[in-house]
Amino acid sequence: MNYIYRENFKIKRMQKPSYCEAILLMDKDNVHRIYHDNFYGFPIEDDDELFERLVLEINQAGLSWDTILKKQQNFRKAYQNFKIKKVAAFNNKDFERLMNDAGVIRNKLKINAAIENAKAILKIQKEFGSFKNWLDHYHPKSKEEWVKIFKTTFKFTGGEIVNEFLMSTGYLAGAHIEACPVYKKVLKTRPAFFLKQRST
């Protein structure tokens, strides 16, 4: 039987390695390893951080996640630390600034989506109190149901983007395989998908 051994953890090697298996073979200072071990699948309480994750997932479409993670600090600087109110107020000058910023993804549709989605979240906050409350209000839903909700609320939110956003923030299961050492750490934070499983 083939296993992956790393830092006293043993994971059965699958025919097609999972994200978790691949990550365990990386150094701790690798951007993927840092994201996997400390952020992926963990719940997010802050609306600006949720917005950041949504924008990053949208920008990843058609590109590698490695590219996005390496540009994350550039994104934060360019998008005003993802302060929803500030991004919602972006004008044509800001749009052109982003289109000329090599530190981020210079895609008209993705930049427009960030600005318009910030505006949509402001409306959500007004009605539900917060973006987090809005997500909790609709949870639990299937992936298909979530995609319909997101498509009627936000721009540039296809199935894979919605799925990754919700898995990465703990609303859908699947971020980690159960044998992954980080899986237990995620469960201790009581992600929404786990609370749903316990109530059924």
C-alpha atoms as one frame of an Amber mdcrd trajectory, in Angstrom:
protein
   0.000   0.000   0.000   1.344   3.443  -0.923   1.243   6.183   1.666   2.418
   9.766   1.919   4.473  10.455   5.031   5.089  14.033   6.128   5.629  15.473
   9.599   4.346  12.362  11.401   1.181  12.128   9.311   0.335   9.184   7.099
  -2.171   9.495   4.272  -3.119   6.691   1.925  -2.048   7.680  -1.569  -4.948
   7.715  -4.023  -4.591   6.967  -7.746  -5.123  10.667  -8.424  -3.523  12.697
  -5.610  -5.878  15.081  -3.844  -5.095  18.710  -3.127  -4.331  17.748   0.469
  -1.895  14.995  -0.556  -0.054  17.298  -2.909   0.141  20.032  -0.279   1.681
  17.755   2.358   4.687  17.296   0.095   5.310  21.046  -0.121   7.459  23.168
   2.176   5.699  25.116   4.928   6.562  28.457   3.367   4.949  27.537   0.035
   1.968  29.811  -0.701  -0.270  26.778  -1.306   0.807  25.160   1.955   0.145
  28.342   3.935  -3.305  28.728   2.358  -4.193  25.036   2.772  -3.045  24.801
   6.391  -4.467  28.083   7.675  -7.294  29.342   5.476  -8.820  26.728   3.157
 -12.121  25.452   4.537 -11.999  27.594   7.679 -15.054  29.797   8.393 -14.748
  33.541   7.790 -16.695  35.949   9.980 -15.634  39.296   8.514 -17.525  40.594
   5.466 -14.469  42.229   3.905 -12.571  38.934   4.130 -15.502  37.066   2.585
 -15.552  39.628  -0.209 -11.808  39.173  -0.705 -12.225  35.409  -1.046 -15.035
  35.873  -3.573 -12.970  38.309  -5.661  -9.943  36.013  -5.605 -12.023  32.995
  -6.629 -13.512  34.988  -9.506 -10.054  36.077 -10.632  -8.788  32.506 -10.527
 -11.183  31.447 -13.301  -9.108  30.242 -16.241  -5.873  30.652 -14.290  -3.950
  28.711 -11.662  -4.616  29.237  -7.960  -0.852  29.558  -7.575  -0.969  32.738
  -9.668  -3.689  34.235  -7.476  -2.003  33.366  -4.187   1.262  34.922  -5.327
  -0.587  38.109  -6.314  -2.731  38.260  -3.166  -0.855  41.155  -1.564  -1.002
  43.059  -4.839  -4.748  42.499  -4.940  -5.142  43.831  -1.406  -3.249  46.992
  -2.249  -5.064  47.550  -5.546  -8.523  46.828  -4.100  -8.166  48.968  -0.948
  -7.744  45.931   1.349 -11.100  44.724  -0.001 -13.046  47.258   2.004 -16.484
  46.729   0.490 -17.594  50.352   0.719 -14.404  51.587  -0.931 -14.553  49.107
  -3.814 -18.261  49.819  -4.354 -17.317  53.470  -4.822 -14.690  52.771  -7.497
 -15.151  54.967 -10.572 -13.852  54.940 -14.161 -10.477  56.217 -12.973 -10.161
  53.283 -10.564 -11.221  50.885 -13.301  -8.494  52.178 -15.609  -5.974  52.047
 -12.763  -6.744  48.360 -12.237  -6.609  47.661 -15.959  -3.080  49.065 -15.981
  -1.898  47.328 -12.802   0.333  44.367 -13.684   0.134  43.204 -10.072  -3.460
  42.022 -10.469  -5.492  40.259 -13.160  -6.242  42.812 -15.867  -9.552  41.476
 -17.091 -12.440  43.884 -17.707 -15.145  41.412 -16.720 -13.398  40.392 -13.502
 -12.647  43.964 -12.453 -16.220  44.990 -13.189 -17.480  41.985 -11.221 -15.492
  43.057  -8.137 -16.998  46.555  -8.244 -20.561  45.438  -8.962 -20.401  42.616
  -6.408 -19.245  45.095  -3.765 -22.347  47.142  -4.541 -24.485  44.002  -4.283
 -22.997  43.181  -0.866 -23.806  46.686   0.380 -27.463  45.990  -0.468 -27.222
  42.614   1.267 -25.746  44.243   4.372 -28.591  46.725   4.437 -31.193  43.950
   4.316 -29.519  41.171   6.317 -27.048  43.064   8.489 -24.005  41.417   6.918
 -22.815  39.274   4.012 -22.161  36.514   6.559 -25.774  36.697   7.756 -26.932
  36.379   4.147 -24.883  33.216   3.652 -26.128  31.793   6.951 -29.714  32.682
   5.996 -29.589  30.526   2.858 -27.506  27.705   4.346 -27.854  24.790   3.913
 -28.268  24.476   0.164 -26.954  22.088  -2.457 -24.249  23.322  -4.803 -26.816
  23.654  -7.583 -29.133  25.724  -5.397 -26.268  27.955  -4.286 -25.205  28.569
  -7.877 -28.702  29.775  -8.779 -28.741  32.152  -5.808 -25.287  33.536  -6.603
 -26.038  33.987 -10.296 -29.109  36.071  -9.489 -27.186  38.135  -6.916 -23.635
  38.534  -8.202 -21.701  38.842 -11.448 -19.174  36.335 -12.825 -20.225  33.536
 -10.451 -20.352  30.245 -12.325 -20.534  26.784 -10.810 -16.839  26.247 -10.096
 -16.373  29.713  -8.624 -19.369  29.325  -6.314 -18.326  25.809  -5.321 -14.775
  26.850  -4.435 -15.915  29.966  -2.596 -18.352  27.976  -0.448 -15.939  25.084
   0.177 -13.133  27.462   1.064 -15.332  29.268   3.604 -16.829  26.150   5.178
 -20.338  26.223   3.719 -19.818  23.159   1.541 -17.808  20.073   2.461 -14.844
  18.930   0.415 -12.003  21.349   1.130  -9.996  18.601   2.857 -10.016  14.824
   2.772 -10.744  13.319   6.199  -7.223  11.874   6.480  -5.704  15.331   6.129
  -4.347  16.636   9.467  -5.941  20.025   8.786  -9.419  18.470   8.494  -9.727
  18.085  12.286  -8.565  21.662  12.799 -11.310  22.851  10.447 -13.966  20.855
  12.318 -12.926  22.480  15.607 -13.919  25.857  14.133 -17.461  24.488  13.580
 -17.849  25.228   9.859 -21.381  25.483   8.507 -21.195  22.209   6.559 -20.238
  20.302   9.724 -23.046  21.803  11.784 -25.462  20.733   9.041 -24.139  17.146
   9.155 -24.538  16.981  12.925 -28.131  18.242  12.786 -29.258  15.622  10.241
